[in-house]
Amino acid sequence: MATVEDILMSKGPDIIVADPSTTVHEATVLMCEANVGAVVIKEQNEARGIFTERDLLRRVVVPGRNPDQIELREVMTSPVRSVSLGADVRECREIFTREHLRHLAVVEEGALLGMISLRDVLAVEVAEDEQLLQDR
């Protein structure tokens, strides 16, 4: 069974990070440029929250707030849900399903090492299933 470490090794540890004072518009531009669905909000080298596409819709767009005037600290989800490098993909999928999440921070000894998404986990599970079928 693959682990979070396996996922990060294949996709890379790149994380899109923003300051709590970053505007929603600035964060959305960062997310679009990196083709990701979330940005981690860090302050004093610690992950304080996460801002996702879902946060954008529910906390900014639907209430009619101006993304140029709203700072991430006002609309981020906190605390950030995390897993360790040794967590297996099944455990991650269960967290995604149970907690209705799409992104998990990867944290080891307090250090933010990367992010994984539900899509990353599903891709690994599909690849493992295909390998099982080929081995038959």
N, C-alpha and C positions, 0 to 999 in steps of 0.2 A: 504494500500500500504506500502510495506516494505521500510525502510530507509537505508542509509549508516551505521548508527549506528547498525541496526539489522544485517547487513552483517558482520561488524567487531566483534560483539558479538558472532556470530556463527563460524567464521573462526579464530578469534584471531587477535590481532593487530601487529603481528610480521612483521617487516620491515627489509629487507636486505639493509644495509647502507655501503657506502664506502666513502673514502676521495677522493678529486679531483685528487690527485697524484697516486692513485691506478692504476695499469696497466690494460688494457683491459683483458689480460689473467687472472690476479688475480680476476677481477670482474666476468669473465665468470665462473671460478671455483666456486666462491661463489654462483652464480646463479644456477649452476648445483647441488651443494650440497644441496641447499635449495629447489630445484625443482620449481623455479620461473622464470619468464620471464623478470624481471627488477630489477635494484638496484637503490636506491636513493643516490645521491651524496650530502653529507652534509659537510658544512664548517662553523665553528663558530656557531654550533647548528642551522643552517638554511639550508633548502633544496635548493641547488643551481641548481640541474639538475636531470635528470633521464637518465639511460643508459639501453636500452632495446635490445632484440634480433634483432629487426629491425635496431637499430643503429649499432649493430655489423655487420650485413650483408651489409648495405648501406655505412657505413663510415669506415669500417675496411676491411672486406673480399673482397668485390668487387673492391675497389681501390688497393688491394694487399698490405695493410699496415701490419707491424709486430705487433701482439697484445702484445708481450713482451716489445715493445718500445713505445707504445702509452699510454698516460695517459687519464683517463676518462675526464678530463677537456677539452681535445681536441675533443672529439667525443660525449659528452653527449648532450641531448636535454634540452634546457633551454629557458624560465622558465618552471617549473613543473606545469602542469595543476592540479588544486585541486578542491575538493568539501568539503562541511561541513558535519557534522554528521547527520544533519536534512534533507539533500537532499534525495528525493525519488528515487527509482530505475529507474523509467521512465525518470526522468531528467538526470540521469547518462547515460542511454542508448542513449538518444538524443545527449549528449555531445560526447560519443564514436563514434556515427555514423557521426555526423556533422564534427567533428574535426579529424576523422580517427585515433583514439587512441585506445589503449588496456589497459592502466593503468591510474588510477587517484590517486593522493595523497589525503589523508583525513587530512584536516587541520582545527583546531579550535583555534581561538585567537592566531594565529601565530605558534602554536605547531603542528608538524607532528605527527599524531596519528596512521596512518596506510596507507595501500594501498589497493585499490580494483581493480579488473580486469573486463574486459568485461565478462569473463567466470563467475565470481561471480554474476554479475547482471543477466545474462541469466539464471543461475541456480535458482535464486530467482523467476524470472518471470515464469519459467516453473513450479516450485513448487506451486506458486499462481494459475496458470491456472489449474493445476491438482486438487487443493483443490476446486476451483470453480466447476469443472466437478463432483467431488464427492458429493458436496453439492446439486446438482440438483436432 
